[in-house]
Structure formats: structure tokens, C-alpha cells
Amino acid sequence: QVQLVESGGGLVQAGGSLTLSCAASGRIFRINGMGWYRQAPGKQRELVADITRGGSTNYADSVKGRFTISRDNAKNTVYLQMNSLKSEDTAVYYCRMDMDQGGQYGYWGQGTQVTVSS
């Protein structure tokens, strides 16, 4: 069984920073893409940022220049550094990893709440 565990969420004032982490554990063969998504109340889940195994990144326009995604392949971990946080960044943040486990599978974390107070 593969499990993704997120950490680092919390309450922060507007303009502040948070770093989210997501670590995968279990019987892992190969992790390809990693990403962060978020879902605000009453809204659909949306992509925040993703990163390929080789390190190429992609960001939602709303977070470009403020958020940075990175990964540590040796630790099976993905990070999201969030700076200059705004109230509209308030959401539950989910990590996702696409893995080659003898077939292609996508795994989700349980979600971590990020609340930005104005």
C-alpha cells in the first residue's frame, strides 16, 4: 500500500509564508509527476503547481511568482513553499503523485488546511 502524508498547513496572516510537505511511503517503484492541488469551499479542486521527475515545473497563474514547488526524489517528498499569501489562497491543499507501480496509478494525500487571515 502506498500512503501520502501531508504536513505544514495552518493559519497565517496575509503576506505571510508557509511550507507544505508531502511524503510518500510504502512499496514504491517509481514516482513520476508530483503536484499540489487546492479546493476552496464551494469551488472545484484546482491545480496549484506540478513538477516532473526531471524538475520541470508548472504553476497556476494565480500563484506564479509567489509559490515554489520542489521535490526530493531520494525522500519521495514534494514541497510547496508559499510566500506573500493572500486570503484567496485559503483552501484545503492536496498533494498528488503519479507512480509507475507496474501500471500507472495516481495517489492523493488526505489534505491539509491552509487559512490566510486578512
C-alpha positions as CSV (number, residue, x, y, z in Angstrom):
1,Q,0.0,0.0,0.0
2,V,1.2,3.5,-0.8
3,Q,0.4,6.4,1.5
4,L,0.9,10.1,1.1
5,V,1.1,12.2,4.3
6,E,0.9,15.9,4.1
7,S,2.1,18.4,6.7
8,G,2.7,22.1,7.2
9,G,-0.7,23.6,6.9
10,G,-2.1,26.1,9.3
11,L,-3.3,29.7,10.0
12,V,-1.2,32.6,8.7
13,Q,-1.7,36.3,8.2
14,A,-1.9,37.8,4.8
15,G,1.6,38.4,3.5
16,G,3.0,35.5,5.5
17,S,4.6,32.3,4.4
18,L,4.0,28.5,4.8
19,T,5.7,25.4,3.5
20,L,3.8,22.3,2.8
21,S,5.4,18.9,2.6
22,C,4.0,15.6,1.3
23,A,5.9,12.3,1.8
24,A,5.1,9.0,0.2
25,S,5.6,5.7,1.9
26,G,5.0,2.1,1.2
27,R,6.1,-0.1,-1.6
28,I,7.1,2.5,-4.2
29,F,8.7,1.6,-7.6
30,R,8.9,4.9,-9.4
31,I,7.3,8.3,-8.9
32,N,6.8,10.4,-12.0
33,G,4.9,13.6,-11.7
34,M,4.1,15.3,-8.3
35,G,1.7,18.1,-7.7
36,W,-0.3,20.3,-5.4
37,Y,-4.0,21.0,-5.8
38,R,-6.3,23.0,-3.7
39,Q,-10.0,23.2,-3.1
40,A,-11.8,26.2,-1.5
41,P,-15.3,25.9,-0.1
42,G,-17.9,25.8,-2.8
43,K,-15.3,25.5,-5.6
44,Q,-13.8,22.8,-7.7
45,R,-10.4,21.3,-6.9
46,E,-7.7,23.1,-9.0
47,L,-4.1,22.6,-9.9
48,V,-1.7,24.9,-8.0
49,A,1.6,23.6,-9.3
50,D,3.3,20.4,-10.5
51,I,6.8,19.1,-11.2
52,T,8.1,16.4,-13.3
53,R,10.6,13.8,-12.2
54,G,13.3,15.8,-14.1
55,G,12.3,19.0,-12.3
56,S,10.3,20.9,-14.9
57,T,7.6,23.0,-13.1
58,N,4.2,24.4,-14.0
59,Y,2.2,26.9,-12.0
60,A,-1.3,28.3,-11.9
61,D,-1.3,31.9,-13.0
62,S,-2.7,32.9,-9.6
63,V,0.4,31.7,-7.7
64,K,3.2,32.4,-10.2
65,G,6.0,34.4,-8.5
66,R,4.7,33.6,-5.0
67,F,4.7,29.8,-4.7
68,T,7.6,27.4,-5.4
69,I,7.3,23.6,-5.9
70,S,10.2,21.3,-5.4
71,R,10.9,17.7,-4.8
72,D,13.4,15.3,-3.2
73,N,13.4,12.1,-5.2
74,A,15.5,10.3,-2.6
75,K,12.9,11.1,0.1
76,N,9.8,10.6,-2.1
77,T,8.7,14.0,-1.0
78,V,7.3,17.1,-2.6
79,Y,7.2,20.6,-1.1
80,L,5.3,23.8,-1.7
81,Q,6.8,27.0,-0.5
82,M,4.1,29.6,-0.3
83,N,5.0,33.3,0.1
84,S,3.0,36.5,0.1
85,L,-0.1,34.6,1.0
86,K,-3.5,36.1,0.2
87,S,-6.9,35.4,1.7
88,E,-7.9,33.9,-1.6
89,D,-5.2,31.2,-1.1
90,T,-7.4,29.8,1.8
91,A,-8.3,26.2,0.9
92,V,-7.6,22.6,1.6
93,Y,-4.3,21.6,-0.2
94,Y,-3.8,18.1,-1.6
95,C,-0.7,16.5,-2.9
96,R,-0.8,14.1,-5.8
97,M,1.8,11.7,-7.1
98,D,1.7,9.7,-10.3
99,M,3.5,6.4,-9.9
100,D,4.7,3.6,-12.1
101,Q,3.7,0.6,-10.0
102,G,3.7,-2.0,-12.7
103,G,0.9,0.2,-14.2
104,Q,0.2,3.9,-13.9
105,Y,-1.5,5.0,-10.7
106,G,-2.3,8.3,-9.1
107,Y,-2.3,8.8,-5.4
108,W,-3.7,11.6,-3.3
109,G,-2.9,12.9,0.2
110,Q,-5.5,13.4,2.8
111,G,-5.4,17.2,2.5
112,T,-4.1,19.9,4.8
113,Q,-6.0,23.2,5.6
114,V,-4.4,26.5,4.8
115,T,-6.2,29.5,6.2
116,V,-5.0,33.1,5.4
117,S,-6.5,35.8,7.6
118,S,-6.7,39.3,6.2
